[in-house]
Amino acid sequence: MMRFVALAIGVVLAGAQAAPAGPWLREKGKGFAAISGNVTQEKDTSGSAYFEYGLRENITLGADLFYGIDRTLQQSGSGIIFLRFPISEPDATHKWAWHVGIGARSQNTVITPAVEAGLSWGRGIKLGERYGWAVIDSSLNIPGSDLETRIKLDGTIGLGFTDHIKGMAQVFMTHQGGEIFAKFAPSVLLVPGKSPYTIQIGVEIPVQGGGDTEFKLGLWRDF
């Protein structure tokens, strides 16, 4: 399984308009919002919300929220408000940015403050006549003493097939509590007509660390 994860990350590294996260800053006064819900066949459920807004040309304000509850009623959640700053020049092929944020993490009745910092890379790609993107996001989230430090490395590669259909493949890797958890997440992005919305339909398949396959439905919008 780890060979599969390594191969997927290699594809992302070889390749990159960007998905929810990434090094592309929002234009001043422009924003992006994404919400999604996940469910397994065993009725484990989770939901997330992600927002970005361009405060200035070189500063993007964002929020990343998550809540989950499993079949045994165990709950977990996190919320981070962050600022993203560019590292690379605006016209660079390889885009780099870093972010820093504060918020909180929770596990059942335990709620503790948390701080986070991260680094992102991305670039546009072209395969034949099709355009797409590749992104790698990393983050270090440090909570209070009651919970465990979390390190995340996420890779995304996306490609537009038509003006209304895009494909996206992601790898999510998390190191927490001395364990590594990894998921492979393919999805289809649909843009109905001239709608400002994008519909995401996909799955998240565990490849390390256990867990069940999750079915995902999301909604994106630029504003």
C-alpha positions in Angstrom: 0.0 0.0 0.0 2.8 2.4 0.8 4.2 2.0 -2.7 0.8 3.1 -4.0 0.9 6.3 -1.8 4.5 7.0 -2.8 3.6 6.7 -6.5 0.6 9.0 -6.1 2.7 11.6 -4.4 5.3 11.2 -7.1 2.7 12.0 -9.8 1.7 15.2 -7.9 5.4 16.2 -7.6 5.9 15.7 -11.3 3.1 18.0 -12.4 -0.6 22.3 -11.4 -6.9 27.2 -11.1 -6.4 25.6 -7.8 -8.4 23.5 -5.4 -9.5 24.7 -2.0 -6.0 25.0 -0.5 -2.7 25.8 -2.2 -0.2 28.6 -2.8 -2.4 30.8 -5.0 -3.5 33.9 -3.0 -6.9 35.3 -3.6 -7.3 38.7 -5.3 -8.0 41.6 -3.0 -11.8 41.6 -2.3 -12.3 38.1 -3.9 -13.1 34.9 -2.0 -13.7 31.2 -2.1 -15.8 28.9 0.0 -16.1 25.1 0.1 -18.3 22.8 2.2 -18.4 19.0 2.2 -19.8 16.0 4.0 -18.5 12.5 4.3 -20.2 9.3 5.3 -19.2 5.6 5.5 -21.4 2.5 5.2 -21.1 2.2 9.0 -22.6 5.7 9.4 -19.4 7.4 10.5 -20.0 11.0 9.4 -17.9 14.2 9.1 -18.3 17.7 7.7 -15.8 20.4 6.7 -15.9 24.0 5.7 -13.1 26.0 4.1 -13.0 29.8 3.3 -10.5 32.2 1.8 -10.7 36.0 1.3 -8.2 38.3 -0.2 -7.4 41.0 2.3 -4.6 42.4 0.2 -2.9 41.3 -3.0 -0.2 39.6 -0.8 -2.4 38.5 2.2 -5.2 36.0 2.1 -7.4 35.4 5.2 -8.7 31.9 5.6 -10.6 29.5 7.9 -10.5 25.7 8.0 -13.2 23.9 10.0 -13.8 20.2 10.6 -16.2 18.1 12.8 -16.7 14.3 12.8 -18.6 11.7 14.8 -18.2 8.0 14.4 -20.5 5.0 14.9 -19.6 4.8 18.6 -20.5 8.6 19.1 -16.8 9.5 19.5 -16.4 13.2 18.4 -13.5 15.2 17.1 -13.2 18.7 15.7 -10.8 21.4 14.7 -11.0 25.0 13.6 -8.1 27.3 12.4 -8.2 30.9 11.2 -5.0 31.7 9.2 -3.2 34.2 7.1 -1.4 33.1 3.9 1.6 35.0 2.5 3.4 34.5 -0.8 7.0 33.4 -1.1 7.5 33.2 -4.9 7.0 36.1 -7.4 3.5 36.6 -8.8 4.6 35.4 -12.3 6.6 32.4 -11.1 5.8 29.0 -12.6 6.3 27.3 -9.3 4.2 29.0 -6.7 5.2 28.9 -3.0 3.3 30.3 0.0 3.3 29.9 3.8 0.5 30.3 6.3 0.2 30.7 10.1 -3.0 30.4 12.1 -4.6 30.0 15.5 -7.7 28.1 16.6 -8.7 25.1 18.6 -8.9 21.3 18.5 -11.4 19.0 20.3 -11.8 15.3 21.2 -15.1 14.5 22.8 -15.3 16.9 25.8 -11.6 18.0 25.6 -11.2 21.3 23.9 -7.8 23.0 23.6 -6.2 25.9 21.8 -4.0 25.2 18.8 -1.5 27.0 16.6 -0.6 26.0 13.0 2.0 26.8 10.4 2.4 25.4 6.9 4.0 25.6 3.5 2.4 25.1 0.1 3.7 24.5 -3.4 1.8 24.5 -6.7 1.9 25.0 -10.4 -0.3 24.9 -13.5 0.0 21.9 -15.8 -1.0 21.1 -19.4 -1.6 17.6 -20.8 -2.3 17.8 -24.5 -5.0 20.4 -24.8 -6.2 20.0 -21.2 -5.1 22.3 -18.4 -5.0 21.5 -14.7 -3.1 22.0 -11.5 -0.8 20.3 -9.0 -0.5 21.2 -5.3 1.3 20.0 -2.2 0.1 21.4 1.1 1.9 20.7 4.4 1.0 21.8 8.0 2.1 21.4 11.6 -0.7 21.8 14.1 0.3 22.0 17.8 -2.5 21.9 20.3 -2.5 22.2 24.1 -1.1 19.5 26.2 -4.3 17.4 26.2 -4.1 16.5 22.5 -1.4 15.3 20.1 0.6 17.3 17.6 -0.6 16.7 14.0 1.5 16.8 10.9 -0.2 16.7 7.5 1.0 16.4 3.9 -1.6 16.5 1.2 -1.1 16.2 -2.6 -3.6 17.2 -5.3 -3.5 16.9 -9.0 -6.5 18.1 -11.1 -7.3 18.2 -14.8 -10.1 19.9 -16.8 -11.8 17.6 -19.3 -14.4 20.2 -20.5 -15.6 23.6 -19.3 -18.0 21.7 -17.0 -16.2 18.6 -15.9 -12.9 18.2 -14.1 -11.2 15.3 -12.5 -9.1 15.4 -9.3 -7.0 12.9 -7.4 -5.7 13.6 -3.9 -3.5 11.9 -1.3 -4.0 12.8 2.4 -1.3 11.8 4.8 -1.4 12.5 8.6 1.1 11.8 11.3 -0.4 11.9 14.8 0.1 9.9 18.0 3.0 8.0 16.5 1.0 6.6 13.7 0.7 7.5 10.0 -2.7 7.6 8.3 -3.1 7.8 4.5 -6.0 8.1 2.1 -6.4 8.2 -1.6 -9.3 10.4 -2.7 -10.4 10.6 -6.4 -13.3 12.9 -7.2 -15.2 14.5 -10.1 -15.9 18.2 -10.2 -19.1 19.4 -12.0 -20.0 22.9 -13.0 -23.7 23.1 -14.1 -24.2 25.4 -17.0 -23.1 29.0 -16.1 -23.5 28.4 -12.4 -21.0 29.9 -10.0 -21.0 26.7 -8.1 -18.9 23.6 -8.5 -20.2 20.2 -7.2 -17.6 17.7 -5.9 -18.5 13.9 -5.9 -15.9 11.5 -4.7 -14.6 8.9 -2.3 -11.8 8.7 0.3 -10.1 5.3 0.4 -7.8 4.4 3.4 -4.5 2.9 2.4 -2.7 3.0 5.7 -3.8 3.4 9.4 -7.2 1.7 9.0 -10.6 3.1 8.6 -13.4 2.7 6.1 -14.0 4.1 2.7 -15.9 7.4 2.9 -18.3 8.8 0.3 -18.0 12.6 -0.2 -20.2 15.3 -1.5 -19.0 18.9 -1.7 -20.0 22.3 -3.0 -17.5 25.1 -4.0 -18.1 28.7 -4.9 -15.9 31.7 -5.9 -17.2 35.1 -4.9 
